[in-house]
Amino acid sequence: MTGVSARLLPGRRWCVVVATVLASTAVIAPARAASNVSCTYRLLAAWPGGFSADVSIANGGPTIDGWTVRWTFADATTVIQTWNSDLSELDARVVTATNRAWNRFIPTGTVTSFGWTAQAVSTAVPTDLSVNGLRC
């Protein structure tokens, strides 16, 4: 048998095994710490007792297949109308927006957006927006 592996000493074989295990572990570990997704909340209009706003999701990473955006309003809010997503009010302040069938994919380098009209006493911008569980 020829080649480097045939001539490795017992101690060096151990190093090769450790290096192989570490390399395979790095490939398997999920990369949830860093996100290539950003989002922008924009107040479109405000009037006494209500407002209209939208959120844009920009994807700088691999294609996203399905998305859910979650945030918390400062005060109780009732969504009246929505576009480009399905909004669910989990309680009077917590909301999730989920893609529709036609906009579930966000390819690399593209942006998608959705919006709503709501009744509320406050138009404060939420500070806890997340996309698929990752804060943005």
Protein Blocks (a to p, Z undefined) as FASTA:
>chain_A
ZZjklmpcfklmmmmmmmmmmmmmmmmpccfkbccbdcddddfbdcehiacdddddddfb
dcdehiadddddfbdcddfbdchiacddfblmbccddddfklmpccehiacddddddddf
bfcdcfkbceehiaZZ
